[in-house]
């Protein structure tokens, strides 16, 4: 094709017909430009198909991770509810001045337990590294950021750990024979334990913290359910 165009240019130039040569040259340039534009458009279509396939893949992965994360959060709420219940039982014994019972040993331990939900962010992090702009639906993109960039759950977890090791653990060493996670805890002296303002403050604080944590975890579950619904609607279009 290029050889054909070259021969035509030489022929017109040899015939000394400049007007026709110029028209031909312009036509040739237009053909080249059109060819480039077509090639660019085809390339754009290919890129759009790749991006659409990647978007669909990531959205499906996020749907899967949402299900896993909701299960982890529900397990965390169940664990917190066990701890809240044990805290309340201990406080009831103290407030009503009830005598010691071996059943309390388990509640002393359970009241201290906490749970770290193992939140899966791999799909979102993969999307971030490739570019959030690949998610065409603005509402989904905003919802993703609102959920996965919200760090308050991690902050609460860290505060809980700091509180336990900084405040709770030293007090436990003075009041209990030993502390075994989820195992029984026997107080040195139950009557002194009932009167310990430090210990009662700890139990009330742990109960309050877990109730607050559950509120945030419930909010997180509902946000993820909303996101999953939005993604499913987008995938079904």
MONOR-V222317 format. One record per residue. N is the residue number from 1. RES is the residue in one letter. PHI is phi in radians with two decimals (NA if undefined). PSI is psi in radians with two decimals (999 if undefined). NEAR is the number of other C-alpha atoms within 8 Angstrom. Layout:
n: (N	N)
res: (RES	RES)
phi: (PHI	PHI)
psi: (PSI	PSI)
near: (NEAR	NEAR)
This chain:
n: (1	2	3	4	5	6	7	8	9	10	11	12	13	14	15	16	17	18	19	20	21	22	23	24	25	26	27	28	29	30	31	32	33	34	35	36	37	38	39	40	41	42	43	44	45	46	47	48	49	50	51	52	53	54	55	56	57	58	59	60	61	62	63	64	65	66	67	68	69	70	71	72	73	74	75	76	77	78	79	80	81	82	83	84	85	86	87	88	89	90	91	92	93	94	95	96	97	98	99	100	101	102	103	104	105	106	107	108	109	110	111	112	113	114	115	116	117	118	119	120	121	122	123	124	125	126	127	128	129	130	131	132	133	134	135	136	137	138	139	140	141	142	143	144	145	146	147	148	149	150	151	152	153	154	155	156	157	158	159	160	161	162	163	164	165	166	167	168	169	170	171	172	173	174	175	176	177	178	179	180	181	182	183	184	185	186	187	188	189	190	191	192	193	194	195	196	197	198	199	200	201	202	203	204	205	206	207	208	209	210	211	212	213	214	215	216	217	218	219	220	221	222	223	224	225	226	227	228	229	230	231	232	233	234	235	236	237)
res: (X	X	X	X	X	X	X	X	X	X	X	X	X	X	X	X	X	X	X	X	X	X	X	X	X	X	X	X	X	X	X	X	X	X	X	X	X	X	X	X	X	X	X	X	X	X	X	X	X	X	X	X	X	X	X	X	X	X	X	X	X	X	X	X	X	X	X	X	X	X	X	X	X	X	X	X	X	X	X	X	X	X	X	X	X	X	X	X	X	X	X	X	X	X	X	X	X	X	X	X	X	X	X	X	X	X	X	X	X	X	X	X	X	X	X	X	X	X	X	X	X	X	X	X	X	X	X	X	X	X	X	X	X	X	X	X	X	X	X	X	X	X	X	X	X	X	X	X	X	X	X	X	X	X	X	X	X	X	X	X	X	X	X	X	X	X	X	X	X	X	X	X	X	X	X	X	X	X	X	X	X	X	X	X	X	X	X	X	X	X	X	X	X	X	X	X	X	X	X	X	X	X	X	X	X	X	X	X	X	X	X	X	X	X	X	X	X	X	X	X	X	X	X	X	X	X	X	X	X	X	X	X	X	X	X	X	X)
phi: (NA	-1.12	-1.14	-1.09	-1.10	-1.14	-1.12	-1.10	-1.10	-1.10	-1.11	-1.17	-1.14	-1.17	-1.36	0.96	-2.11	-1.05	-1.10	-1.17	-1.11	-1.12	-1.08	-1.12	-1.08	-1.10	-1.07	-1.12	-1.08	-1.06	-1.09	-1.12	-1.09	-1.06	-1.08	-1.12	-1.09	-1.10	-1.08	-1.12	-1.14	-1.08	-1.11	-1.09	-1.07	-1.11	-1.12	-1.10	-1.12	-1.10	-1.12	-1.13	-1.17	-1.15	-1.02	-1.11	-1.09	-1.14	-1.10	-1.14	-1.15	-1.16	-1.00	-1.10	-1.17	-1.07	-1.05	-1.13	-1.14	-1.10	-1.09	-1.09	-1.12	-1.14	-1.11	-1.11	-1.12	-1.08	-1.10	-1.09	-1.11	-1.08	-1.15	-1.06	-1.09	-1.15	-1.02	-1.14	-1.09	-1.07	-1.10	-1.11	-1.04	-1.23	-1.10	-1.64	0.96	-1.40	-1.25	-1.09	-2.36	-1.02	-1.11	-1.18	-1.00	-1.22	-1.17	-1.00	-1.34	-1.10	-1.07	-1.67	-1.24	-2.47	-2.32	-1.79	-1.09	-1.52	-1.30	-1.63	-2.03	-1.03	-1.11	-1.18	-1.12	-1.10	-1.13	-1.05	-1.17	-1.56	2.13	-1.13	-1.10	-1.20	-1.49	-1.30	-1.38	-1.06	-1.12	-1.15	-1.07	-1.15	-1.15	-1.03	-1.09	-1.10	-1.48	-1.46	-1.69	-1.47	-1.83	-1.18	-1.08	-1.13	-1.12	-1.08	-1.05	-1.18	-1.06	-1.11	-1.15	-1.07	-1.13	-1.11	-1.33	-1.52	-2.00	-1.28	-0.95	-1.06	-1.22	-1.04	-1.09	-1.47	-1.92	-2.18	-1.14	-2.85	-2.22	-2.09	-0.99	1.14	-1.70	-1.18	-2.18	-1.87	-1.27	-1.09	-2.54	-1.11	-1.12	-1.20	-1.07	-1.06	-1.65	-1.35	-1.15	-1.08	-1.18	-1.10	-1.11	-1.07	-1.10	-1.14	-1.17	-1.07	-1.07	-1.12	-1.10	-1.24	-1.13	-1.14	-1.05	-1.07	-1.06	-1.20	-1.18	-1.11	-1.05	-1.14	-1.07	-1.11	-1.11	-1.21	-1.12	-1.10	-1.10	-1.05	-1.12	-1.08	-1.15	-1.07	-1.11	-1.18	-1.21	-1.48	-1.17)
psi: (-0.78	-0.64	-0.66	-0.81	-0.66	-0.72	-0.71	-0.74	-0.78	-0.71	-0.81	-0.66	-0.69	-0.54	-0.08	0.86	1.39	-0.67	-0.81	-0.62	-0.75	-0.75	-0.72	-0.76	-0.73	-0.75	-0.71	-0.74	-0.75	-0.72	-0.72	-0.77	-0.78	-0.72	-0.73	-0.76	-0.71	-0.76	-0.72	-0.71	-0.73	-0.73	-0.72	-0.72	-0.74	-0.75	-0.71	-0.68	-0.73	-0.78	-0.70	-0.69	-0.71	-0.75	-0.81	-0.71	-0.83	-0.72	-0.68	-0.69	-0.66	-0.68	-0.79	-0.79	-0.54	-0.77	-0.75	-0.77	-0.68	-0.70	-0.74	-0.76	-0.68	-0.68	-0.68	-0.72	-0.74	-0.75	-0.77	-0.69	-0.65	-0.78	-0.73	-0.76	-0.75	-0.70	-0.78	-0.69	-0.77	-0.82	-0.65	-0.74	-0.75	-0.83	-0.60	0.04	0.79	2.64	2.81	2.49	2.48	-0.46	-0.39	-0.47	-0.68	-0.71	-0.60	-0.67	-0.86	-0.56	-0.35	-0.19	2.60	2.87	2.30	1.88	2.29	1.48	2.23	2.02	0.17	-0.76	-0.73	-0.73	-0.64	-0.73	-0.75	-0.72	-0.50	-0.42	2.08	-0.33	-0.29	-0.33	1.92	-0.50	1.99	-0.69	-0.73	-0.75	-0.77	-0.69	-0.69	-0.82	-0.72	-0.58	-0.92	-0.31	0.01	1.99	0.16	-0.53	-0.73	-0.65	-0.76	-0.73	-0.76	-0.71	-0.69	-0.78	-0.76	-0.71	-0.74	-0.92	-0.46	-0.60	-0.85	-0.90	-0.80	-0.62	-0.70	-0.67	-0.49	-0.40	-0.37	2.64	-0.67	2.88	2.03	2.15	2.14	0.04	2.96	2.57	2.14	2.17	2.62	-0.80	1.91	-0.69	-0.69	-0.63	-0.74	-0.54	-0.03	1.91	-0.59	-0.81	-0.75	-0.64	-0.72	-0.83	-0.74	-0.69	-0.77	-0.74	-0.82	-0.74	-0.71	-0.60	-0.72	-0.75	-0.74	-0.65	-0.78	-0.65	-0.64	-0.75	-0.73	-0.70	-0.82	-0.68	-0.71	-0.63	-0.72	-0.76	-0.76	-0.71	-0.75	-0.75	-0.75	-0.70	-0.69	-0.72	-0.48	-0.08	999)
near: (4	5	6	7	9	8	8	8	11	8	8	12	10	7	6	6	9	8	6	8	11	8	8	9	9	8	8	9	8	8	8	8	8	8	8	8	8	8	8	8	8	8	8	8	8	8	8	8	8	8	9	9	8	8	10	9	8	11	9	8	9	10	10	8	11	12	8	10	12	10	8	11	12	9	9	12	10	8	11	14	9	10	16	13	9	12	15	9	9	11	10	8	10	9	7	6	7	7	5	6	6	5	6	9	12	11	14	13	15	13	15	8	11	8	7	6	9	6	7	9	8	6	11	11	8	8	11	8	6	7	7	8	6	10	9	6	7	7	6	11	12	8	9	11	9	8	10	9	7	8	7	6	10	7	8	9	9	8	8	9	8	9	9	9	9	8	9	10	9	9	10	9	9	6	10	11	9	7	10	8	7	8	9	11	13	8	10	7	7	8	6	7	10	9	6	8	6	7	9	10	8	9	11	9	8	12	13	8	9	12	10	8	10	10	8	9	12	9	8	9	10	8	9	11	9	8	11	10	8	9	11	8	8	8	7	5	4)
